Amino acid sequence: MRIRNFTALVGTTGILGATLLFGAPTASADGSVCNPGCEAAVDFKSYGEVFVVHDYDSNGVGTIGQIDIRSGGVWVAYDDVINAKGYDAPPVTVNYEIAEGTKVRYRACQHNSSAGAFDCSGWRTDTA
């Protein structure tokens, strides 16, 4: 029993020592989300804060990715990225400069000029 506890302590100490010696890994939170029918989708890559808006359906409407940041304890609208290129075109990619460690949330919606954003996914929360 004592040997098992000692081994666990040595293992934990070794990991802690390696983390202190080499530094903690950079935070990374990548994710994707799509609306209920997956006609619209967005990807977020925390390294470089890359936001990609996809249109996966040739239904005659565009897509929009909405991204907010957490500031002062509240969510603040940061950007709305419209993909009006259509199903056959490449996605719209935006590279932001958001401070590392900032909380972000994003969602994917269908979009047209009369209705704006509709048929949206839920919000996904990540860290820049």
Secondary structure, DSSP 4 states (H G I P E B T S, - for coil): -HHHHHHHHHHHHHHHHHHHHH-PPPP---EEEE-TTSSEEEEEETTTTEEEEEE---SS-EEEEEEEEEETTEEEEEEEEEE-S-TTSPPEEEE----TT-EEEEEEEEEETTTEEES----EEEE-
